[in-house]
Amino acid sequence: MEYFRNICLFLIFIFSTLASLAMSRTLQDASMLEKYQQWMHRYGRAYKDEAEKEQRFKIFSQNVARIEAFNKAGNKFYKLGINEFADLTNEEFRTSRNRLKGHMVSNDDVSFKYQNVTGIPSSMDWRREGAVTPVKNQDQCGCCWAFSAVAAVEGITKLRTGKLVSLSEQELVDCDVNSEDKGCQGGLMDDAFKFIIKNHGLTTERNYPYKGADGKCNTRMAANHAVKIKGYQNVPANNEMALLNAVAHQPISVAIDAGGFEFQFYFGGVFKGSCGNQLNHGVAAVGYGVAEDGTKYWLVKNSWGPEWGEKGYIRMQRDVKQKGGLCGIAMMASYPIA
């Protein structure tokens, strides 16, 4: 009898444990579903049918689990967060946002006016100098190159004229189509500068507003020039000191590898994450500094809206061992000359 009694107790223990695990799993699923519904409401998500909604919930759940596991692991430098990209796979995210057409910069023929500057400040934030417009959102159009170039032109215009004017990325998307630049399908910051020079200027965001999609060039609006640039220069490649000299004097267009999961869900702190040097995204370096723990960083303005990262910005580790800088930030930088 004792034997059977022990067997019964054992079976009761097993069933109660399984029931407890099942209940725990049910509660976890319910918690995740609640997060998903709150997230859908916050970002106004709607899907064509229940099948798509279920598939997106699966992706959302996987992304959230990875984000929470990363943060629980105790990374003290930066955190990840649930943002508007949480229902996208990393491949979907990269395809829709990262369309920079990277190219190699030769140092043999680089004219660089900041080569021998001295006495640069220990930190710089061009936002405080009024040379940076509010963070914009390229949405699902892969025209990061246009936002990067425009940010640099907005910056140098402020420094030259004293006026900060929000300029038109959509003009570049629609009208700069006779070179490597192909609107939402990708482009290059240098070619955007070339277009502005050849076009004798660029109009304002207000005059030619952003639509987030390719369109036909409106020559009437594009002819209403607001700013002009005389030329542009490349920063010597793979040289973070040269890039520092440049950023100390004006906002700079830079290319980075922003295709990783950690970049997709970056929330705050000095990013030291895993990334390569496959340049796929154009952004703007608008400053640099040193964090409280002594980590040197670049201050980078992104074009994924103000809810990504640190209100649309990312601080990326500076002075690293990699030749081209973290995520290749020093590999392909350039700036306009007013």
Summary of the structure (lengths in Angstrom):
residues: 338
radius of gyration: 24.1
end to end distance: 95.2
largest distance: 97.8
contacts: 1087
relative contact order: 0.15
helix: 39%
strand: 16%
